[in-house]
Amino acid sequence: MLFDETEQLKEALERRPVIDLARGALMTVWSCTAEEAWQRLVWVSQPSNTKLHDVAEAVVATTQQEPMPAHLQEHLTTAVAQWRARRTE
């Protein structure tokens, strides 16, 4: 049990930089806070049934001119539209 927890923590530490890079990219593009960027990543991850780390990798890849997978692009577009609508209320 302790070994499993240690492995999970190790994996989380290895994946965290990609998630932080994705948050930074979203913050830059949409002028949002770190928390708002985090919420958008989670919002895309959950309904698309995609691990948050994989969503983050896709976002970071777009900074290198790589296309985002269509299913993630659709969820991200919706997430941003909802975020913008809430900001203007």
C-alpha positions in Angstrom: 0.0 0.0 0.0 2.8 2.5 0.9 4.6 1.5 -2.3 1.6 2.3 -4.4 1.2 5.7 -2.7 4.8 6.4 -3.3 4.5 5.5 -7.0 1.5 7.7 -7.4 3.3 10.6 -5.8 6.3 10.1 -8.0 4.1 10.0 -11.1 2.3 13.1 -10.1 5.6 15.0 -9.6 6.7 13.9 -13.1 3.5 15.0 -14.7 3.1 18.3 -12.9 5.5 20.4 -15.1 3.4 19.6 -18.2 0.2 20.6 -16.4 1.8 23.8 -15.2 3.0 24.6 -18.8 -0.5 24.1 -20.1 -2.0 26.4 -17.4 0.6 29.0 -18.4 -0.3 28.7 -22.0 -4.0 29.1 -21.3 -3.4 32.0 -19.0 -1.4 33.7 -21.7 -3.9 33.1 -24.5 -7.1 33.9 -22.6 -5.8 36.3 -19.9 -7.2 34.2 -17.2 -5.9 33.3 -13.7 -4.1 30.1 -12.8 -7.2 28.8 -11.1 -9.4 29.6 -14.1 -6.9 27.8 -16.4 -6.9 24.8 -14.0 -10.7 24.7 -14.1 -10.7 24.7 -17.9 -8.2 21.8 -18.0 -10.4 19.8 -15.6 -13.5 20.8 -17.5 -12.0 19.4 -20.7 -10.7 16.3 -19.0 -13.8 15.1 -17.3 -16.5 15.1 -20.1 -14.0 13.9 -22.7 -12.9 11.0 -20.4 -9.3 12.0 -21.0 -6.6 12.1 -18.3 -5.8 15.7 -17.2 -2.1 15.1 -18.1 -3.1 14.1 -21.6 -5.2 17.2 -22.0 -2.3 19.3 -20.7 0.1 17.6 -23.2 -2.3 18.4 -26.1 -2.5 22.0 -25.0 1.3 22.3 -24.7 1.7 20.6 -28.2 -0.4 23.4 -29.7 2.3 25.9 -28.7 4.6 23.9 -31.1 2.0 24.3 -33.9 0.7 20.7 -33.5 -3.1 20.3 -33.9 -5.2 19.5 -30.9 -7.2 16.3 -31.2 -10.7 17.1 -32.4 -12.5 15.7 -29.4 -10.4 17.8 -27.1 -10.7 20.9 -29.2 -14.5 20.7 -29.1 -14.5 20.4 -25.3 -11.9 23.2 -24.9 -13.9 25.5 -27.1 -17.0 24.9 -25.1 -15.1 25.3 -21.8 -13.8 28.7 -22.9 -17.2 29.9 -24.2 -18.7 29.0 -20.8 -15.9 30.7 -18.9 -16.2 33.9 -21.0 -20.0 33.9 -20.5 -19.6 33.8 -16.8 -17.0 36.5 -16.8 -19.4 38.9 -18.6 -22.3 38.3 -16.3 
